[in-house]
Amino acid sequence: MTTAHLYDVSVQWNEDRKGTMSSTVLTQKIEVATPPEFAKGMPNIWSPEHLFVAAVNSCLMTTFLAIAENSKLEYLSFDSKAIGKLEMIDGKYMM
């Protein structure tokens, strides 16, 4: 296995503060937008903040699954809930 991996993602603006995210190696596209808490934000659409928290949470799951498999551990299920907090600190938004 190589030690470098590339993951290409493209984002195309559609209208207002909304776009479509895609990859040349994936068939599903994801609609993305500014979260509704911000000016001109849109409800019910994945935001960069949702995707950031989802990336961390899905990494936790896949790491658990790999460690369990490599350690020959049996498990019955895996559930994880993550909440990301975005807040203004020293005049800058931070997660």
All heavy atoms as an XYZ file, in Angstrom:
743
protein
N       0.840     -1.178      0.000
C       0.000      0.000      0.000
C       0.886      1.243      0.000
O       1.838      1.332      0.753
C      -0.902     -0.016      1.230
C      -1.866      1.138      1.240
S      -3.284      0.908      2.345
C      -2.579      1.339      3.915
N       0.545      2.206     -0.833
C       1.321      3.442     -0.879
C       1.041      4.289      0.361
O       0.023      4.111      1.033
C       0.991      4.266     -2.136
O      -0.376      4.662     -2.070
C       1.239      3.472     -3.399
N       1.934      5.219      0.629
C       1.758      6.063      1.805
C       1.086      7.381      1.474
O       0.826      8.163      2.377
C       3.115      6.337      2.479
O       3.983      6.946      1.522
C       3.727      5.062      3.008
N       0.795      7.623      0.202
C       0.096      8.850     -0.189
C      -1.210      8.483     -0.881
O      -1.258      7.561     -1.698
C       0.959      9.678     -1.123
N      -2.263      9.173     -0.547
C      -3.579      8.943     -1.140
C      -4.169     10.296     -1.518
O      -4.067     11.247     -0.752
C      -4.512      8.243     -0.156
C      -3.918      7.000      0.434
N      -3.820      5.827     -0.273
C      -3.384      6.760      1.644
C      -3.260      4.901      0.490
N      -2.967      5.453      1.663
N      -4.784     10.368     -2.663
C      -5.400     11.607     -3.133
C      -6.908     11.428     -3.207
O      -7.394     10.376     -3.632
C      -4.853     11.983     -4.509
C      -3.341     12.167     -4.600
C      -2.926     12.414     -6.047
C      -2.883     13.302     -3.704
N      -7.650     12.436     -2.826
C      -9.104     12.415     -2.850
C      -9.568     13.703     -3.523
O      -9.485     14.782     -2.933
C      -9.679     12.314     -1.436
C      -9.171     11.090     -0.719
C      -8.035     11.139      0.074
C      -9.817      9.869     -0.874
C      -7.554     10.012      0.717
C      -9.342      8.724     -0.242
C      -8.214      8.808      0.548
O      -7.744      7.691      1.170
N     -10.027     13.575     -4.767
C     -10.418     14.786     -5.482
C     -11.884     15.105     -5.226
O     -12.743     14.223     -5.232
C     -10.150     14.639     -6.989
C     -11.128     13.707     -7.666
O     -11.047     12.488     -7.458
O     -12.002     14.225     -8.397
N     -12.152     16.357     -4.940
C     -13.506     16.847     -4.710
C     -13.651     18.164     -5.447
O     -12.770     19.028     -5.373
C     -13.784     17.052     -3.198
C     -15.147     17.666     -2.977
C     -13.652     15.740     -2.447
N     -14.757     18.300     -6.145
C     -15.063     19.547     -6.848
C     -16.339     20.136     -6.268
O     -17.230     19.406     -5.839
C     -15.279     19.292     -8.340
O     -14.116     18.782     -8.930
N     -16.413     21.445     -6.259
C     -17.625     22.138     -5.837
C     -17.996     23.124     -6.934
O     -17.156     23.894     -7.399
C     -17.431     22.877     -4.495
C     -18.685     23.641     -4.124
C     -17.064     21.905     -3.388
N     -19.246     23.058     -7.343
C     -19.746     23.958     -8.377
C     -20.857     24.808     -7.779
O     -21.821     24.279     -7.209
C     -20.278     23.164     -9.566
C     -20.814     24.041    -10.674
C     -21.363     23.218    -11.833
O     -21.581     22.025    -11.720
N     -21.585     23.884    -12.946
N     -20.728     26.126     -7.908
C     -21.753     27.033     -7.414
C     -22.984     26.919     -8.285
O     -22.894     26.875     -9.519
C     -21.217     28.471     -7.415
C     -22.265     29.491     -7.130
C     -22.851     29.753     -5.922
C     -22.856     30.383     -8.062
N     -23.767     30.753     -6.045
C     -23.797     31.156     -7.363
C     -22.698     30.600     -9.425
C     -24.564     32.146     -7.972
C     -23.456     31.578    -10.045
C     -24.382     32.338     -9.310
N     -24.166     26.875     -7.662
C     -25.423     26.780     -8.394
C     -26.197     28.088     -8.376
O     -26.519     28.637     -9.409
C     -26.305     25.661     -7.830
C     -25.671     24.295     -7.987
O     -24.864     24.080     -8.872
N     -26.029     23.379     -7.118
N     -26.505     28.565     -7.165
C     -27.257     29.805     -6.990
C     -27.163     30.240     -5.537
O     -26.860     29.432     -4.666
C     -28.730     29.614     -7.375
C     -29.440     28.597     -6.493
C     -30.881     28.350     -6.908
O     -31.416     29.141     -7.696
O     -31.453     27.365     -6.431
N     -27.427     31.516     -5.301
C     -27.393     32.058     -3.944
C     -26.127     31.595     -3.224
O     -25.042     31.823     -3.704
C     -28.660     31.669     -3.170
C     -29.924     32.181     -3.838
O     -29.900     33.311     -4.365
O     -30.931     31.440     -3.849
N     -26.279     30.928     -2.084
C     -25.137     30.399     -1.331
C     -25.152     28.874     -1.357
O     -24.885     28.212     -0.366
C     -25.192     30.886      0.124
C     -25.110     32.389      0.294
C     -23.693     32.808      0.603
N     -23.587     34.227      0.779
C     -23.357     34.831      1.947
N     -23.208     34.122      3.024
N     -23.276     36.130      2.000
N     -25.482     28.308     -2.518
C     -25.653     26.865     -2.637
C     -24.855     26.337     -3.820
O     -24.733     26.995     -4.855
C     -27.141     26.558     -2.836
C     -27.480     25.108     -2.919
C     -28.985     24.826     -2.885
C     -29.777     25.673     -3.825
N     -31.197     25.291     -3.887
N     -24.300     25.128     -3.650
C     -23.546     24.492     -4.711
C     -23.691     22.984     -4.662
O     -24.425     22.442     -3.841
N     -22.968     22.320     -5.547
C     -22.981     20.864     -5.610
C     -21.557     20.349     -5.501
O     -20.667     20.814     -6.210
C     -23.610     20.373     -6.925
O     -24.922     20.920     -7.038
C     -23.683     18.857     -6.973
N     -21.360     19.394     -4.602
C     -20.055     18.794     -4.377
C     -20.037     17.434     -5.077
O     -21.003     16.678     -5.009
C     -19.831     18.630     -2.875
C     -18.479     18.128     -2.483
S     -18.180     18.247     -0.690
C     -19.604     17.409     -0.014
N     -18.909     17.127     -5.739
C     -18.801     15.851     -6.450
C     -17.348     15.404     -6.488
O     -16.437     16.151     -6.140
C     -19.341     15.989     -7.871
O     -18.575     16.929     -8.598
N     -17.161     14.165     -6.941
C     -15.832     13.603     -7.124
C     -15.852     12.735     -8.372
O     -16.875     12.106     -8.676
C     -15.436     12.764     -5.908
O     -14.189     12.136     -6.131
N     -14.734     12.675     -9.064
C     -14.653     11.860    -10.269
C     -14.740     10.370     -9.965
O     -15.034      9.575    -10.851
C     -13.343     12.129    -11.033
O     -12.239     11.851    -10.173
C     -13.276     13.556    -11.528
N     -14.510      9.971     -8.715
C     -14.535      8.555     -8.364
C     -15.818      8.138     -7.638
O     -15.945      6.993     -7.222
C     -13.302      8.163     -7.510
C     -12.019      8.381     -8.298
C     -13.277      8.936     -6.212
N     -16.755      9.057     -7.473
C     -18.015      8.766     -6.790
C     -19.199      9.102     -7.695
O     -19.128     10.058     -8.482
C     -18.127      9.569     -5.493
C     -17.019      9.333     -4.473
C     -17.105     10.346     -3.349
C     -17.098      7.922     -3.920
N     -20.275      8.359     -7.568
C     -21.446      8.618     -8.401
C     -22.415      9.596     -7.758
O     -23.156     10.275     -8.453
C     -22.201      7.308     -8.705
O     -22.550      6.677     -7.475
C     -21.333      6.369     -9.525
N     -22.424      9.662     -6.435
C     -23.378     10.528     -5.735
C     -22.836     11.941     -5.597
O     -21.674     12.143     -5.249
C     -23.685      9.956     -4.354
C     -24.741     10.716     -3.599
C     -25.038     10.095     -2.243
O     -24.331      9.207     -1.776
N     -26.070     10.576     -1.592
N     -23.693     12.915     -5.856
C     -23.351     14.320     -5.638
C     -24.060     14.788     -4.379
O     -25.117     14.270     -4.015
C     -23.778     15.158     -6.835
C     -23.017     14.804     -8.093
C     -23.435     15.673     -9.257
C     -22.612     15.300    -10.479
N     -22.920     16.176    -11.611
N     -23.472     15.770     -3.698
C     -24.045     16.289     -2.459
C     -24.269     17.791     -2.602
O     -23.356     18.533     -2.966
C     -23.114     16.009     -1.257
C     -22.930     14.506     -1.059
C     -23.663     16.659      0.012
C     -21.934     14.144      0.016
N     -25.476     18.213     -2.295
C     -25.787     19.639     -2.306
C     -25.229     20.251     -1.021
O     -25.404     19.693      0.067
C     -27.304     19.823     -2.375
C     -27.736     21.235     -2.636
C     -29.235     21.328     -2.850
O     -29.998     20.747     -2.048
O     -29.632     21.982     -3.805
N     -24.533     21.363     -1.140
C     -23.930     22.033      0.014
C     -24.323     23.509     -0.004
O     -24.559     24.084     -1.060
C     -22.392     21.885      0.029
C     -21.984     20.451      0.243
C     -21.775     22.430     -1.238
N     -24.370     24.096      1.189
C     -24.763     25.502      1.286
C     -24.262     26.105      2.591
O     -23.837     25.391      3.506
C     -26.282     25.641      1.209
N     -24.353     27.400      2.665
C     -24.080     28.112      3.906
C     -25.122     27.688      4.939
O     -26.305     27.584      4.607
C     -24.181     29.636      3.670
O     -23.246     30.005      2.670
C     -23.919     30.424      4.929
N     -24.718     27.414      6.185
C     -25.704     27.002      7.189
C     -26.694     28.135      7.491
O     -26.370     29.315      7.343
C     -24.867     26.638      8.409
C     -23.562     27.307      8.217
C     -23.367     27.475      6.747
N     -27.907     27.783      7.913
C     -28.948     28.794      8.117
C     -28.650     29.802      9.225
O     -29.283     30.853      9.277
C     -30.193     27.957      8.456
C     -29.679     26.650      8.900
C     -28.369     26.441      8.191
N     -27.681     29.509     10.085
C     -27.345     30.453     11.157
C     -26.646     31.704     10.624
O     -26.522     32.700     11.334
C     -26.439     29.782     12.201
C     -27.060     28.619     12.925
C     -27.015     27.306     12.140
O     -26.276     27.202     11.147
O     -27.739     26.382     12.533
N     -26.169     31.647      9.386
C     -25.450     32.768      8.785
C     -26.336     33.503      7.778
O     -27.318     32.939      7.287
C     -24.178     32.279      8.085
C     -23.116     31.809      9.047
C     -23.050     30.488      9.440
C     -22.187     32.705      9.564
C     -22.090     30.042     10.333
C     -21.219     32.279     10.455
C     -21.173     30.948     10.835
N     -25.962     34.728      7.461
C     -26.713     35.520      6.492
C     -26.839     34.755      5.178
O     -25.860     34.190      4.696
C     -26.014     36.860      6.260
N     -28.023     34.719      4.642
C     -28.345     34.034      3.390
C     -28.119     32.528      3.462
O     -28.012     31.859      2.445
C     -27.572     34.630      2.218
C     -27.890     36.086      1.959
C     -27.157     36.578      0.731
C     -27.453     38.054      0.495
N     -26.774     38.556     -0.682
N     -28.021     31.991      4.692
C     -27.871     30.552      4.864
C     -29.140     29.815      4.487
O     -30.217     30.403      4.416
N     -28.995     28.519      4.239
C     -30.119     27.716      3.760
C     -30.329     26.507      4.657
O     -29.394     25.739      4.885
C     -29.853     27.267      2.334
C     -29.644     28.418      1.397
S     -29.427     27.841     -0.271
C     -29.757     29.360     -1.131
N     -31.565     26.315      5.140
C     -31.845     25.149      5.981
C     -31.924     23.867      5.157
O     -32.117     23.898      3.943
C     -33.211     25.487      6.597
C     -33.854     26.386      5.600
C     -32.729     27.175      4.969
N     -31.766     22.745      5.839
C     -31.971     21.411      5.257
C     -30.988     21.041      4.155
O     -31.300     20.206      3.299
C     -33.407     21.248      4.757
C     -34.423     21.511      5.841
O     -34.277     21.035      6.962
N     -35.425     22.296      5.530
N     -29.814     21.667      4.145
C     -28.771     21.342      3.169
C     -27.467     21.157      3.948
O     -27.172     21.908      4.879
C     -28.614     22.459      2.114
C     -29.925     22.653      1.346
C     -27.474     22.130      1.151
C     -29.903     23.811      0.363
N     -26.683     20.153      3.575
C     -25.389     19.925      4.226
C     -24.512     21.167      4.092
O     -24.403     21.751      3.015
C     -24.678     18.734      3.590
C     -25.238     17.416      4.015
C     -26.294     16.762      3.447
C     -24.790     16.602      5.088
N     -26.521     15.594      4.104
C     -25.615     15.452      5.120
C     -23.774     16.720      6.025
C     -25.446     14.445      6.053
C     -23.601     15.698      6.953
C     -24.436     14.585      6.958
N     -23.892     21.560      5.202
C     -22.991     22.716      5.216
C     -21.556     22.222      5.412
O     -21.334     21.081      5.805
C     -23.372     23.653      6.369
O     -23.058     23.052      7.616
N     -20.573     23.086      5.174
C     -19.190     22.700      5.460
C     -19.010     22.279      6.919
O     -18.241     21.361      7.211
C     -18.388     23.961      5.147
C     -19.210     24.683      4.135
C     -20.632     24.406      4.527
N     -19.744     22.911      7.821
C     -19.640     22.567      9.234
C     -20.168     21.155      9.491
O     -19.570     20.379     10.237
C     -20.392     23.602     10.082
C     -19.744     24.977     10.075
C     -20.025     25.822      8.818
O     -20.799     25.399      7.939
O     -19.459     26.924      8.719
N     -21.320     20.805      8.874
C     -21.842     19.435      8.985
C     -20.834     18.434      8.430
O     -20.589     17.386      9.025
C     -23.148     19.272      8.193
C     -24.326     19.943      8.791
N     -24.888     21.063      8.244
C     -25.053     19.635      9.884
C     -25.922     21.434      8.970
N     -26.043     20.580      9.985
N     -20.264     18.751      7.285
C     -19.329     17.840      6.630
C     -18.052     17.658      7.455
O     -17.490     16.563      7.503
C     -18.995     18.329      5.222
C     -20.181     18.325      4.254
C     -19.830     19.099      2.990
C     -20.617     16.909      3.925
N     -17.598     18.714      8.117
C     -16.412     18.622      8.972
C     -16.662     17.655     10.126
O     -15.855     16.759     10.392
C     -16.027     20.010      9.490
C     -14.830     20.013     10.394
C     -13.552     19.906      9.868
C     -14.966     20.127     11.760
C     -12.432     19.905     10.701
C     -13.862     20.136     12.604
C     -12.595     20.014     12.062
N     -17.799     17.831     10.809
C     -18.132     16.954     11.933
C     -18.362     15.527     11.436
O     -17.930     14.561     12.070
C     -19.362     17.488     12.705
C     -19.770     16.537     13.819
C     -19.063     18.876     13.283
N     -19.003     15.383     10.280
C     -19.233     14.056      9.704
C     -17.913     13.373      9.365
O     -17.772     12.160      9.554
C     -20.107     14.170      8.459
N     -16.938     14.129      8.871
C     -15.634     13.554      8.539
C     -14.946     13.004      9.789
O     -14.400     11.903      9.776
C     -14.749     14.598      7.857
N     -14.989     13.763     10.868
C     -14.362     13.308     12.113
C     -15.078     12.071     12.646
O     -14.447     11.087     13.035
C     -14.362     14.442     13.171
C     -13.894     13.927     14.519
C     -13.500     15.607     12.705
N     -16.415     12.102     12.633
C     -17.187     10.988     13.179
C     -17.044      9.724     12.333
O     -16.915      8.624     12.861
C     -18.655     11.387     13.313
C     -19.397     10.546     14.320
O     -18.803      9.913     15.179
N     -20.709     10.539     14.218
N     -17.049      9.868     11.016
C     -16.886      8.685     10.164
C     -15.456      8.142     10.249
O     -15.238      6.928     10.138
C     -17.282      8.986      8.721
O     -16.505     10.023      8.179
N     -14.475      9.008     10.479
C     -13.100      8.554     10.692
C     -13.017      7.728     11.976
O     -12.331      6.703     12.009
C     -12.154      9.746     10.753
S     -10.423      9.283     10.889
N     -13.705      8.164     13.020
C     -13.746      7.393     14.267
C     -14.306      5.999     14.003
O     -13.745      4.998     14.455
C     -14.594      8.118     15.317
C     -14.857      7.350     16.613
C     -13.575      7.144     17.403
C     -15.891      8.063     17.446
N     -15.413      5.921     13.254
C     -16.028      4.628     12.971
C     -15.098      3.717     12.169
O     -14.879      2.567     12.535
C     -17.339      4.799     12.199
C     -18.012      3.466     11.891
S     -19.320      3.568     10.663
C     -18.364      3.845      9.174
N     -14.531      4.230     11.103
C     -13.681      3.383     10.260
C     -12.404      2.972     10.980
O     -11.893      1.871     10.778
C     -13.355      4.060      8.919
O     -12.738      5.327      9.157
C     -14.618      4.256      8.081
N     -11.898      3.824     11.856
C     -10.727      3.469     12.662
C     -11.089      2.355     13.646
O     -10.349      1.380     13.795
C     -10.181      4.695     13.409
O      -9.805      5.686     12.446
C      -8.982      4.338     14.267
N     -12.231      2.497     14.316
C     -12.696      1.447     15.218
C     -12.834      0.119     14.483
O     -12.375     -0.925     14.960
C     -14.039      1.821     15.854
C     -14.704      0.665     16.549
C     -14.323      0.283     17.818
C     -15.697     -0.067     15.906
C     -14.916     -0.797     18.453
C     -16.303     -1.156     16.526
C     -15.914     -1.514     17.801
N     -13.469      0.146     13.301
C     -13.680     -1.083     12.536
C     -12.360     -1.729     12.123
O     -12.203     -2.951     12.208
C     -14.538     -0.796     11.308
C     -15.970     -0.318     11.596
C     -16.660      0.093     10.303
C     -16.769     -1.353     12.353
N     -11.396     -0.925     11.721
C     -10.087     -1.455     11.319
C      -9.348     -2.054     12.508
O      -8.768     -3.141     12.408
C      -9.250     -0.359     10.672
N      -9.358     -1.365     13.644
C      -8.679     -1.873     14.838
C      -9.342     -3.162     15.317
O      -8.664     -4.137     15.658
C      -8.648     -0.811     15.959
C      -7.708      0.326     15.563
C      -8.226     -1.427     17.289
C      -7.775      1.532     16.482
N     -10.678     -3.186     15.320
C     -11.389     -4.389     15.743
C     -11.072     -5.555     14.819
O     -10.810     -6.671     15.286
C     -12.896     -4.122     15.771
N     -11.070     -5.310     13.521
C     -10.756     -6.375     12.559
C      -9.322     -6.873     12.728
O      -9.073     -8.076     12.774
C     -10.962     -5.859     11.138
C     -10.678     -6.888     10.065
C     -10.857     -6.315      8.669
O     -11.767     -5.487      8.479
O     -10.064     -6.688      7.790
N      -8.385     -5.952     12.820
C      -6.972     -6.335     12.962
C      -6.688     -7.032     14.293
O      -5.760     -7.826     14.395
C      -6.068     -5.112     12.808
C      -6.075     -4.589     11.385
O      -6.323     -5.329     10.434
N      -5.811     -3.302     11.225
N      -7.484     -6.721     15.311
C      -7.317     -7.344     16.625
C      -8.197     -8.578     16.787
O      -8.229     -9.166     17.863
C      -7.665     -6.333     17.716
O      -6.840     -5.196     17.632
N      -8.932     -8.900     15.740
C      -9.840    -10.053     15.751
C     -10.872     -9.941     16.876
O     -11.222    -10.931     17.536
C      -9.069    -11.359     15.821
C      -8.136    -11.531     14.623
C      -7.576    -12.901     14.521
C      -6.594    -13.106     13.395
N      -6.452    -12.169     12.339
N     -11.353     -8.712     17.099
C     -12.388     -8.461     18.095
C     -13.762     -8.545     17.442
O     -13.968     -8.033     16.347
C     -12.220     -7.069     18.708
C     -10.938     -6.814     19.480
C     -10.862     -5.353     19.902
C     -10.858     -7.718     20.696
N     -14.664     -9.212     18.127
C     -16.033     -9.277     17.636
C     -16.822     -8.131     18.252
O     -16.613     -7.771     19.405
C     -16.660    -10.616     18.005
C     -16.044    -11.790     17.275
C     -16.767    -13.091     17.567
O     -17.986    -13.055     17.827
O     -16.092    -14.135     17.537
N     -17.733     -7.580     17.489
C     -18.605     -6.521     17.985
C     -19.980     -6.726     17.387
O     -20.141     -7.342     16.324
C     -18.042     -5.128     17.656
C     -17.733     -4.935     16.191
C     -18.674     -4.415     15.336
C     -16.498     -5.302     15.669
C     -18.395     -4.264     13.987
C     -16.214     -5.139     14.332
C     -17.168     -4.618     13.498
O     -16.898     -4.475     12.167
N     -20.976     -6.230     18.068
C     -22.352     -6.394     17.608
C     -22.874     -5.165     16.885
O     -23.739     -5.271     16.031
C     -23.264     -6.729     18.796
C     -22.929     -8.030     19.527
C     -23.825     -8.201     20.735
C     -23.058     -9.210     18.567
N     -22.370     -4.010     17.253
C     -22.832     -2.784     16.591
C     -21.854     -1.651     16.871
O     -20.970     -1.765     17.719
C     -24.235     -2.403     17.073
O     -24.204     -2.020     18.432
N     -22.054     -0.584     16.152
C     -21.301      0.646     16.395
C     -22.229      1.810     16.096
O     -22.804      1.890     15.009
C     -20.055      0.734     15.508
C     -19.268      2.001     15.723
C     -18.218      2.034     16.615
C     -19.603      3.170     15.059
C     -17.505      3.196     16.849
C     -18.894      4.343     15.279
C     -17.843      4.356     16.170
N     -22.398      2.695     17.045
C     -23.170      3.919     16.872
C     -22.373      5.054     17.486
O     -21.793      4.903     18.560
C     -24.531      3.830     17.585
C     -25.456      2.845     16.929
O     -25.911      3.130     15.805
O     -25.717      1.784     17.537
N     -22.349      6.163     16.808
C     -21.625      7.310     17.327
C     -22.347      8.584     16.921
O     -22.753      8.735     15.771
C     -20.197      7.330     16.770
O     -19.513      8.479     17.223
N     -22.503      9.481     17.860
C     -23.101     10.782     17.584
C     -22.046     11.846     17.862
O     -21.368     11.793     18.893
C     -24.327     11.025     18.463
C     -24.967     12.366     18.198
C     -26.218     12.581     19.020
C     -26.805     13.938     18.701
N     -28.055     14.172     19.402
N     -21.892     12.771     16.952
C     -20.917     13.849     17.130
C     -21.617     15.195     17.016
O     -22.530     15.365     16.207
C     -19.815     13.742     16.091
N     -21.181     16.127     17.797
C     -21.690     17.500     17.737
C     -20.498     18.421     17.631
O     -19.573     18.354     18.442
C     -22.520     17.843     18.993
C     -23.738     16.921     19.094
C     -22.928     19.311     18.972
C     -24.513     17.061     20.383
N     -20.491     19.253     16.621
C     -19.427     20.239     16.454
C     -19.905     21.595     16.934
O     -21.051     21.977     16.695
N     -19.047     22.309     17.602
C     -19.399     23.640     18.105
C     -18.573     24.678     17.361
O     -17.338     24.663     17.410
C     -19.115     23.723     19.603
C     -19.458     25.058     20.220
C     -19.163     25.038     21.714
C     -19.506     26.343     22.382
N     -19.152     26.312     23.813
N     -19.242     25.564     16.672
C     -18.596     26.677     15.986
C     -18.849     27.919     16.833
O     -19.994     28.228     17.161
C     -19.185     26.871     14.586
C     -18.643     28.043     13.792
C     -17.203     27.776     13.374
C     -19.511     28.294     12.568
N     -17.774     28.596     17.214
C     -17.953     29.791     18.032
C     -16.910     30.844     17.688
O     -15.856     30.534     17.142
C     -17.916     29.454     19.512
C     -16.601     28.911     20.024
C     -16.654     28.579     21.511
O     -17.315     29.301     22.280
O     -16.021     27.598     21.899
N     -17.255     32.068     18.012
C     -16.360     33.203     17.782
C     -15.374     33.277     18.945
O     -15.771     33.396     20.099
C     -17.167     34.492     17.682
C     -16.340     35.705     17.373
S     -15.823     35.847     15.672
C     -17.343     36.262     14.855
N     -14.095     33.150     18.643
C     -13.036     33.245     19.648
C     -12.005     34.258     19.135
O     -11.461     34.088     18.048
C     -12.363     31.882     19.910
C     -13.404     30.895     20.453
C     -11.200     32.023     20.866
C     -12.885     29.487     20.630
N     -11.768     35.281     19.917
C     -10.821     36.341     19.543
C     -11.102     36.889     18.147
O     -10.196     37.086     17.337
C      -9.372     35.828     19.629
C      -8.957     35.468     21.045
O      -9.471     36.115     21.999
O      -8.139     34.563     21.210
N     -12.396     37.062     17.845
C     -12.794     37.660     16.575
C     -12.750     36.714     15.373
O     -12.919     37.153     14.236
N     -12.539     35.422     15.624
C     -12.471     34.432     14.527
C     -13.357     33.248     14.856
O     -13.411     32.810     16.012
C     -11.046     33.944     14.323
C     -10.076     35.034     13.928
C      -8.677     34.473     13.833
C      -7.701     35.607     13.560
N      -6.326     35.161     13.585
N     -14.034     32.719     13.837
C     -14.802     31.500     14.044
C     -13.870     30.310     14.146
O     -12.949     30.160     13.342
C     -15.796     31.275     12.902
C     -17.038     32.104     13.031
C     -17.276     33.147     12.158
C     -17.964     31.826     14.024
C     -18.427     33.915     12.280
C     -19.116     32.589     14.150
C     -19.336     33.633     13.280
O     -20.459     34.381     13.399
N     -14.119     29.472     15.142
C     -13.305     28.271     15.348
C     -14.231     27.110     15.686
O     -15.235     27.276     16.365
C     -12.295     28.493     16.477
C     -11.326     29.615     16.199
S     -10.094     29.790     17.498
C      -9.005     28.472     17.059
N     -13.861     25.931     15.217
C     -14.602     24.707     15.558
C     -13.957     24.101     16.781
O     -12.765     24.088     16.910
C     -14.550     23.681     14.428
C     -15.374     24.004     13.217
S     -17.147     23.949     13.437
C     -17.500     22.222     13.495
